[in-house]
Amino acid sequence: MKLPPAGYLTAKKPMPHCEHIFGTRAGTSIGAATERLGPIAHMHQVHGNRIVYAETAGMYEDCDAIFTDQPGLWLAVKTADCTPVLISSPHAVAAVHLGWRSTQQNLLTIAIQTLCHDYSQSPEDLHLALGPSLSQPNFEVETTFMDYFTVPNPQRFFSSGKDESHVQMDLKGIIRAQAMAEGVLDIHIHTLPNCTYSESETFHSYRRDKANAGRQLSFIQLTQN
């Protein structure tokens, strides 16, 4: 893979069937990434639960997950505090944008089921990498969020907040639990611990910088088997 010179991270354990990288503040341009990586399919993200198939490079409208079985095509997801989730399988890859809204709408479950149904494979064949996003100590939400997510015992993903009406949410933990509930193996889920809010020198954060926040880009590409 022809990697950009700086501005990208990878999970400590490589995923099979793909090349993948997670972006930082230094990697925010589709144009620059295209020059270094090659053709890229990316999304106009809307915090929903729609997944689309990408056959060629370009913008795919109104979706928060994208998948392809084309080995020469990179998929991109842009994030600030949301979690970029990259999915690899023997026959296809996917890039998923998971904020709390898309997680509440079970977008990851839809993506996993799509890859398994369309390519006649098992959830055990999938590998997931969860990239930099807002960490639990910095993800303060109202207590009503504890009822938002379809995972076993959701209360375990929340800790005490600044007052009785707030809690701190472990979004990555919820995402991981949703994947495992679909049959993805725990050992096939790799999570980067980086926090976009606290690591201000490295990552954009909407919660920290509000309207001035940029977006980092993360990418995945299916490799020839």
N, C-alpha and C positions, 0 to 999 in steps of 0.2 A: 504494500500500500504506500502511495506517495502522500505522506502526512504533511500537513502544514508545519512550518518550523517551530511554532509556539502557539499556546492558547488552547490546547486540547488535552484531555485526560482519558485514560482507559481504565477499565476495571482491572484489579490485580490478577484475576484469573481470566484468560481469554475465553470467549465463547466459541464453540464450534460452528462451522457452516457460514461464518460471517467475518467481516471487518467492522469494527465499531469504535467511535470516539465521542467523548462528551466535551462540550464547549465551555469556555470561560469568557471573561470580558474581552479577551483578545481575539475571539473567533465569532464574529457577529454578522458577517456579510455572506449572503448566498453567492453573490458574484465572485468574491475572492475565493470562497471555498470551491466553486465550480472550476476556477482556473487551476486549482491545486489538486482536486480530487477527480473531477469529471462530471458527467451528467447527474443532476440532483432533482428529485421530486420533493416538493415541500407543500405546506398547507396554509390556508387561511383558517386559523383556529378560532373556535367559537365557544369553547367550554361546554361542548355537547357530548353525544355518544355515537356519532356517525363515523364509520370506518369505510375507506374507499380503496379500490385497487389502483395501483399506479403502473402503467405500462411504459410511459415515457417521462422525460424530465419536464418540469414546469410546476405551476401553482395549481393545487387542487382545492376547490372552494368549499367552505363551510363544513369542515371535518376536523376531528381531533385524533384520528388514527389513520395510518396509511400503510399498505402492505404491497409487496411485489414478489414475483418469482423470477425477475429479470436480473441475472448476475452482474450486469454492467451498470446497474442503476443504484445510486445512493438515495436513501430516504432521509429527510431532515425533520427535526422537531425543534421548535424554539420555546425557551422557557426563561422565567426569571426566578419565581419561587415554586412554581409547579414542578412536579417530578417528571423528567423525561424517562420513559421506559422503552428500551430497545429489546425486541424479541427475535430470537434466532431459532430456526428449525431446519431440518434437512431439505425442505422444498421451498421455503419462503421466509422472508423477514418482515418485521413491522416496526414502525416508530409510533409511539403513543404519548399523547400530551395529557397528563393526569394531574389536574388541580382537584380541589375537593368536589367541585360540581360534577366533573366527568367521572370521578371515582364514585360519587353517590349514584350516578346514572349507570353504573356497572359497565363502563366502556372497556375496561381491561377484560372482563368476562366475555364481552362480545368479541373482542379481538382474538382471544384464545380460542373461542368456539369457532370463529371464522377460519382461522388457520388450520384447525383440526378438521373441520367439515370439508373445506374446499380442497384439502390436500390429503385426505384420508390418513391422518396421523393422530397420535395420541398426545395428550397434554404432557406425558412423560418425555416426549421427544423435544419439547420446547425448553429453551434457555432464556432467562430474562436478566437484564442488567438495569438497575435503577440508579439514575444519575444524581448529581448535586441538586438539592432543593431545600426548602425551608425545614429546619430541624424542629423537633418537638418543643424544646424550651423557648423557641421563638414563634411558635404557631399557636397563638392565643385566640380562642374562639368561644362563642357562647355555649352554655351547657346543652342547648338543644341539639348541637352537632352529635352528641353521643347516641342519638336515635336515627342518624342519617344513613348509616352504612349497613349493608347486608353481609355481615361477617359474624362468625360465632363469637359471643361474648365481647361486643364492641367496646365495653367500658375499659377493657385492659389496655386500650390504645390512648387513654386520656389520663392526665395527671392534674393535680390541683393548679388552678390559675391564680390570677391576682386578687380575685374575690370570689364569693360564692356563686356568682352568675357566669364565671368564666372557667375554662379548662384549657390545658395545653394538649394539642392533638398530634399524634404520631402518624402522619399520613403515609409514610413509607411502610410502617408496620401494617396499616390497613391494606395497602396495595399488595404487600407480600401475602397477607392472609387471604385476600381474594384470589390470588393466583394459586395458592395451595388448595383452596376450596374447589378449584376447577381440576385439580389433579397434577399441577406442576410440582415437580420434586423440590423440596427445600434446598437440596444441594445444587440445584440448577438455577437458583435465584441469587444474583450477586448484587450487593448494595454498596455504592460509594457513600462514605459517611459525611461527605462535605456538606456544609450548611451555606446556602446562598446569602442569608442575612448576616451571619457573623463574619464571613470571610469576604469583607468588603473590597480588599485589594484584588480579589480573584474573580468574583462573580457579581453579576447584576442581581438586584433584589427589588421587586416592586414594593414589598412591605417596608423596606428601608428607605428607598429613594422615590417612591410614589411615581408621579407622572414623568420624572426625569430618568426613570429606570430604562435601561436597554434590555435586550434579550440575548442570551447565548444560544448557540446552535449545537445540536448533537446529531450524529449521523450513524447509519448502519447500511451495510451492503452485503448481499448474498454472494458467497464465493462459489466458484466452480467446484463441485465435488469430484 
